[in-house]
Every structure is written in C-alpha cells, then in structure tokens.
Amino acid sequence: MSTKKPTADDILRPIKHTSKRYYALFILAAAAFGAFSVGWGIQLSEGMVVTGLSDWGSGGGVTWGLYIGAFIWWVGIAHGGIILSAAVRLLGMDRYMPVARLAEMLTLAGLSAAGLYIVVHVGRPDRIVTSVIPAYLTTVQTSPLVWDMTVITLYFVMTATYLFLTLRYDVTRLRDQLPNHFEPIYKIITIGYTKKEDEIIERMVWWLAAAIIILAPLLLHGGVIPWLFALLPSMPGWFSAVQGPQFLTIALTSAISGVIIASYAFRRSYGWEHIITDDIFRGLTLWLGFFSLLFIWLQLQQVISGTFHPTTDHAQVTEAMIMHPVYQFAIVTVFIVLVYTFVQGIRPSVFSIRRSLVAAVGVLTATLWEKILFVVEGLMYPTFDLYTAVPGEYFPSLIEMVSVLGTIGLVTLIFMIFAKIVPVVELHAIEHLQEHEDEHAHETEVTAE
C-alpha cells in the first residue's frame, strides 16, 4: 500500500500532461466511433434493410435486436453509475469518494450512447422532430416508450446539474493551475460563485443524491425501462413482475464494472495508486459480487417459473433461452465472477486488481449479450404467432456489431476530453484523504510514544 500523500497536483496530472498512449487511445476510440458513423451513414442511405432486423410477417425475424439490447445495456450502466455516486454522498461511503466523479462521468457518457441508439434505431432521425416531439403531450400519458425517453432526459439533467454543482468548488480553488485556453468553460462553471454558497451547494447535492436514490428503483432501471417489456402479456419472455429488480441488478453490476475499468485506466495512466487504492478496488469487487448474486438469483426465478409446469408459450421461450449458447455464456461468466468475489472475501490473498479488471470486463460482456438475447427471443416467441409455424431468424449485421464498438469509442472519447478540461477526482476526495493520512500519522506518533 502506498504511503504517498495525495495532493491537488495529482488530480491535475491528466490535464497538464499528455502522453503518447493518450494520443494512441484517442485515435483508436475516434476510429471506432468513425467506423460506426460510416455504418450509420450507409444505413441512412440504404435504409434499415442493411441491418439484421425485419418486419413481423411471413419473413419472420424481429423488429428489435442489437440496437435495443445495447440501448438497455448503456442505460443500465448510466443509471447504476449515478446511483453509485449518489450512494457515496448520501450514505457517507467516503471510502469511494475518489471514484464518485468517474461514476458521474460514466452516467453522462452512457446516457449519450443510449440516446444515440434511439436516434439510430428510428431509421429516420427527422421522425423524432416531426413525430415524437409534436405528439408528446398525448403519448406521455399512455406510452411506456415515451415514459422511457422522459426519465432518461430527467436523469441526464439531474446528473449534469449534480456534476456542475460539485465542479464549482474544484474549479474555483484550482483555477490558477488550470489551462487558460479553457477559460470560457471555467467562467460558465463558476459564474456567480462565492464561498458562501459552499454549504448551500452541499445541501443541494445531498438532496439531488436523495432524489436519485429514490427515483432509481421506482422510475429508471427498476421501473420505466423494464415496464417497456414487462407490461406486454403477449410476449411471455418479457411479461414478468421480476423484470424491474432484474434490470436494476444488471444496471448495478454493469455500472460497478464500468467504474472498475475506468478507475484502473486512470490509476495506471497517472500513478494514482495512493488515490484510487487497492482497498477501493477490493470494495468495488465485493459489491460486484453481491449484485452478481442477485442477478443469478433473479435469473433462477425466471428459469424455474418457465420450466416447472409453465404455460405452453412460456415453456417455449424459456427452453429457447436456457439452451442458447449466448445465455449459457452470460450465466457461467457471472457465476465465475460470483465465485471469485466469494473466495476473495474469505481469502484476501486471492484478490488482485487485474483479476478484478477481468471480472469487470466479463460481467459487462455477459450483461450485454444477455440483454440482446432477452430482446430478440422475447420477440421471436410471442403468445400468438400468426405468420409462421417456426420462429424467424436474426443475426446482427456488421453495421449493428460495429455500433457497439462505436459507442464504446464515444464513451471513451467523452472520458478523455472531460479529463483534459476538469479534474476527474473531486478536490473534496483529496482533502478527505489528506485528513485521513494526518489522523493516521498522529495515531502512529501517539502509539510510538
């Protein structure tokens, strides 16, 4: 464990220093997003026919596929991220303060990727302006899809406000050390700032965190988004009261995985072993294991209800699900992560940051595949199949697959650009760590005496 005392210069390192690896990663992420943009351009030119999607009818197939599965995945990552950050502030989990802002950034970046998927899946983006927005006042009362768009927008605004308020303190105190070429941005962030507002902002952020914690299970990945599926009795693979808690556990496992990956990247790149400590990774990994346990448990509920004397339509979709290699991969991967965290808990020597990183990547991959399969097979096995005697087929096109890499590239670019403008670790976290170090040093001196 590092005994180096954290300073403000540490959190300014990403802003002041740019390595060759930064440029290489930036180019790689930009290339991934560029490839997605080219694919989207082809889709706009040729139509949705270039995807693996199809209309219901004699041709079979599904109307929702990878696009909607990835949309759910990104929204889950985003919502879980802000829940983690809010919990740090609301529940006094000071241990995780150094990664709280990374979680907030993950929320804004994840919601941006999810919003992009909505635009892409519409086929013609102009329909959002000509059809969705004009009809909002009537459809918001009856459409779970419009509810979904509403709460996503609400959470984006809440998270942006939350982040903006906490940045005012940092930017004001570090302004002399920040680059002058971003002066217009810093002026906007600190407009009207006085030190008298610090206590007021602290209360405002606390109430925002409380609202986020309350709304998450009721409206977001525990409510509105699963209602898009759970309220359709004609789709036995979707219709279930368990979808709300299931979506919420997937969101939290995905978000914690995302925070672990982002934390590892910044720690390794900027020598932050004394800021994002081993203890933080160990704690995040244990939380990952806890929510993985809930994920497995809720999957078990679905499997049992679909295999023990189910209705004919429910039995069909459950059998297709549990026999699919994608589902088997997802469950086995999450179970292995669960076993790892359990063993780590009873034998701390088993823990390593690289193992936690592998676990995080595995969980993210598993949850993405599980959500895509959930969407596809939910459509392939309806209660009333009027057109075909056997289910249709679906396999993502190259354009759809590239979209996942493209949105990962987009999120990476957002992180990298953000890290060049403002600190990605709160100054409060550094001050808290310094106080902790001073207290520990004082205790050591007293013990020595």
N, C-alpha and C positions, 0 to 999 in steps of 0.2 A: 504493500500500500504506500502511495506517495505521501511524503510529509511536506511537500512544497505548498506554500501558502498561496491561494488563488488571489489574483489582482484584476483590476479593470483592464490592464494591458492584455491579459489573457483573452478576454472575450472580444477585444478589438482586433485580435490577430487575423481573423478571416477577412476583415475589412481592409486592413493595411497591407497584407501580404498575399500575393497571388503566385501560386506555384505552377509548374508545367503540368502537373497532374490535374490541377483545376481546369486549365485550358483544354486538356485532353478529354476530361469528363464532360465539359461544357459542349465540346464539338460532338462527342458521341451522343449526348442527350438531344442536342439540336438536330442531329442526323436522324435519330429515331422519330422525333416529332415531325421532321420534314418528310420522312417516308410516309407517315400517317397522313400528312397534309396532301401528299401526292395521291394516295389512295382515295382520300375523301374527294379530291378533285375529280378523279375518274368516276367515282360514284355519282357526283353531281352531274357529270356529263352524260353518263350512260344510264343512270337510274339505279334503283335498288336491286336490279337484276344481277348486278355484279357481286352481290353478297350470296350467302348460302340460304337466305331467307326466302320464303314463298308465301303466297296467299293460301288460306284454307280452301279446299276444294278437291277436285278429283286428283290433283297432283300430289296431295299430301304435304308433309313438311310443316314448318312452324313460321309464325309471323314475328316472334321474338326469339332471339338467340344470344350470341355472344355479346352484342351491344348492350342488351338489357341486363344480362348477367354481370358484365363488367361495371355497368352503372350502379347496380346494387352493391357490388364489392367496393367501389370507390366511396359511395355514400356511407357505407359501414365504417370504412377506415376513417373518414372525416368525422363522423359523429362520435365514434369511440375516442378520437383524438381530443376533441374538446371536452368530453366527459372526463378524461384523464386529467387534463389541465385544470378543469373546474374542481375536481376532487382534491387536487393538491392544495388549492387555495381555501376551499370550503371546509375540508376535513383536517386541515393542519398537517398535511403529509409533506413536511418540509424536506424530508429526505429526497423527494423527487423534484424539488424546485429547479435544479439545473436543466431538466428536460421539459419543463412545463411549456416554455415558448416553442420548442420544437414540436410539441403536440398541437399547439395552436396553429403553427405554420402548416402542419400536416392536414389540419381541418380545412383551411382556406385552399390549399393546393388540391386536396381530394375533392372538395365541392366543385372546384373549377373543372376538374377532369370529368366528374359526374355530369355537370351541366353541359359540357361539350358533347357527351354521349347522347343527351336528349336532342340536341340540335342535329347531330349526325343521323340519329335514328328516324327523325321526322322525314328525312329524304329531301324535302324542300324546306330550307330554313325559313323562307319567307312566310311559311304557314304559321309560324309562331306569332308573327306580327299580324297576319291577315285573318287567322282563325282562332288561335288560342287566347290571345290578349283581348280582342273585342268581346268574346263570349265568356270572359272570366266571371263576371258578376252573376251569371246564371249557372255556369258549370261548377263553381266553387261549392255550391250547396249540395251537389249530387255526385260529383266525380272524384273518386279516390286518387285518380291521376293528377287532377288539379290540386287536391289537398297536398299531394306529394311535392309538387313544384312550389307550393306556398311555403311549406315548412322548410324546404331546402333554402329558399330565399331568406326566410326568417333567421335561420341558423347562420347563414353566411353573414348577414348584417350584424347579428349578435356577436359572432366571433371577431369580425373586423373591428367592431366597437371595443370589445374586450381587449384586443391586441393594441389598438390605438391608444387606449387609456393607459395601459402599462408602459407603452413606449415613451410617453411624455416625460416620465420621471428619468428614464435612462438617457434619452437624447439630450435633455437639458443639462444633466451633470457631466456628460461625456462630449459635449458639443465641441470643445476646443481640440479634441483628439480625432474628430470625425472629418472625412474629406470635404473640402469646400465645394466640389462640383455637385454634391447632392444638397446644397444649401436650400433650394426651393422646397424639397421634400421635408427637410428638417423644420423649415418655417411653418409648413402646414401642420406637421405633427405637434409642434409646440405653440401654436397660435394661442395667445391669451394666457399662457401658463404663468402661474405664480406658485410659490412654495406653500401658500396657504391651502391650495387645493389638494395636496397630497393625501391628507386624511379623508377628504371627501371622496376622492377617486378610489381610495382603498375600500370605502364602504360601497361605492357604486360597483366596483369589480366583484366584491363579495356577493352583492345581490344578483349580478349577472350570472355568477357561478351557481348560485342557488337556483335561479330560473333554468339554467342549462341542465342541472342535475334533475330537476323536477320534470321538465318537458321531455327529456330524452326517452324515458320508458313509456311516456304517455303519447307522444306525438311523432317521434322520429323513428329510429330503427327498432323501437319497441312498439310502435303504433301505426302511423300512417303508411309507411312503406310496406310492411307485411300485410296491411289491410288491402293493398292493391291485389294481393293474391288470396289471402285467407277468406275474403268475403265472396268468393266465386264457387258456389256449391257444384257447378257443372264441371269443375276441374278438381277431381279427387286428390291429385298430387299436391294441390295448393290449399284446399279448403281444410283449415285446421286452426283450433284455438292456440296451438303450440307455436304458430309461426312468429308471433310477437316476441316471446322470450328467446326463441331460436335465433331470430335475426339480431337481437340485441347481444347475445353471447358471441355471435360471429363478428359483429361490429367491434366488440371489445377485444377479442383475440387478434383481429386484423390490425386494429389501431395500436395495440401494445407491440405487435410485431413490427409495424412501421416505425414506431418510436425507437425500438431497439436498433433497427437498421440505421436510421438517421443519426442516432446517438453514437453508434460505432463509427460511422463515417466521419463525423466531426471530431470525435476523440482521437481517432487515428491520424487524421489530417493535421490537427493543430496541437497535438500533445496535451490533451485535456484530461489526462489520467487522474489529476488531482481535482478536477471539477466534476466530470462525469465518471464517477468512481466505480470500482468493481462492485461495491455494495449496491449501487443503483441498478446495475445490470442484474445482479442476483435477485433483487427485489422484483424487478420487471419480469424476469423469467418465472418467478414463483406465481406472480399474478397471471402470466400467460398460461401456466399450467392449471391454475384454478378455473379460468374461463374455458380452457380446453376440456376440462372435466364436465362443465355444464354443457358444452357443445356436444360431447359424446352422449351424455345422459339424455338430452332432448332428442338427439337422433335416434336413440334407443326407443324413446316413447313413440316416435313415428313408425319405426320398423315393427314394433310389437303390435300397434293398432292396425297395421296394414297386413299383418301375417296371421294373427290369431282370430280366426272366424270373421274376416272382413267382408264387406260387400264385394261383389264381383269386380266392379270398376276400380275400387280401392286396391284390391289384391293385384290387379293387373299392373298398375303403376308402381306399386311397392316392389313387386318382383323385378320389374324392369330396372328400378333404381338400384336395388341391392346387388343385382347381377352385373351391373355396368362397371367396367374397369376403372372409369373415372371416379365413381363413388367409392369403390374399394380403396383406390389410391388415397383419396381425401381422408377417409376414416382411419386407415392404417397410419398415415402421416401424423394426424393429430394425436392418435393414440400413442405413437412413439414419443412425441413431444411431451405428452402427459406423463409417460413412464420416466422420461429424462428428468422432468421437474420434480417428480416424487423422489427419485433416487438422489437428486441434488439436495433435496430438503433434509434427507436423513444422513447423507454422506457429503458434506460440503466440499470435500476434495474432488468430487466428480465435476464440480462446476468449472466452466471456463467461458470466457467471453465469446470465443469463436464458436463453441458448441451452442451458446445462446443465439448467436447470429444465424447459424444453420437452422436452428429450431424456428426462428422467426421467419426466415425465407420459406421454410417448409410449410408453416401454417398459412402464410399469405398465398402460396401456390395452391394449397389444398382448399382454402375457402373460395378462391376464385373459381376453381374447377367445380366445386360443389354448387356454387350459385348458378353457373352456366347450365349445369345438368338439371338443377331444380327448375329453371325457366323452361328449358327445352322439353323435358319429359312431362312437365305439367301441361304443356300444350299438345303433346303427342298422344296423350291418353285421356281425352275428355270422357265424360259420362255418356254423352250422346254423340257417336261418331257417324255422321250422316253420309259421308262421302266415300270412305274407304273401309275395306274389310280388315286391313292391317295398317299399323301406324306408318306415317310417311318417314322420310329420312331428312336428316340435317347434319351438315358438317360445315364448320366455319370456313369461309373463303379466306384467301391470303390477305385481302383488304381488311377483313374483320380481325384476323390474328395480328396484323401489323398495328391495328388500332390500340391494342393493349400495350405494345412496346412504345407506341407514340405517346400515350397518356402517361406512362411511366417516365418517358423523357420530358414531358411537360412538367410533371410534378418535380422532377429533379432540377429542371431549369428554374422553377419558381423558388426552390430552396436556395439554389446557388446565387440567384440575383438578390434575393432577400438578404442573404448572408453578407453581401457586398455593400449593403446600404445601412442596416441597423444590426445591433447585437442580437444573436440568436439565443443567448443566455441572459436572463434578467440580471440587472445590477443588484437587485434585492437578493438574488441567489448567491452572488459573490459576497455581499455583505453578511449574509447569514453564515456562509462557510467560514468567513474570517472570524466572526464572533465565536463559532464553534471551535475553531483552531485555538483562539485565545483562551477559551474556557478550558480546553483540553490541556494547554500548556500550563495554565495556572494550577490545575488539579495535579499535574505531574510534579510541579515545584512543591506544592503542599505535601504530596506523598513522600517526596525525597527528603523534605525537612523532617 
